[in-house]
Amino acid sequence: MEANSPTLGFLLHDVARLLRRRFEQNARGAGLTRSQWQVLAYLSQNEGINQTGLADLLEIEAVTLGRIVDKLETQGLVERLPHPADRRSWILHLTPAARPALAQVRRLGDITRGEALVGVSEADTWSLLNTLQLLKSNLAQACEVPVCTQKRASHG
């Protein structure tokens, strides 16, 4: 690799940032922010999760998620229900009104991905997705091991 070539981390960061920016441009005027779209998308995959669990999945503070959920609840897209076993906790569900919004966000995501993948063959797309999934798995496993243990193991 050339000295001036972008590193994997910088390149992944730049691509993710540009995907977010382009999605926001495509979604402008759709009535929700990217953060609100993201909450709806994650919640659709994790119905019945509590706010703390959803905040962890999104890697945001619970207070930040609470404000987003407040807005989505006001718009009639999300409802908070009492947790059956914990009076201090709320579980989150999408309302029927959220279904058309989710369909819209999926269409916007398809448009954005299509723009990103112009000129990339289907085979290369699958290869990219498989490679990224492997990187994610490798890093998730590595994150489970404390760094000091990793360093000792490599020097031992």
Buried (B, 14 or more C-beta within 10 A) or exposed (E): EEEEEEEEEEEEEEEEEEBEEBBBEBBEEBEBEBBBBBBBBBBBEEEEBBBEBBBEBBEBEBEEBBEBBEBBBEBEBBBBEEBEEEEEBBBBBBBEEBEEBBEBBEEBBEBBEEBBEEEEEEEEEEEEEEEEEEEEEEEEEEEEEEEEEEEEEEEE
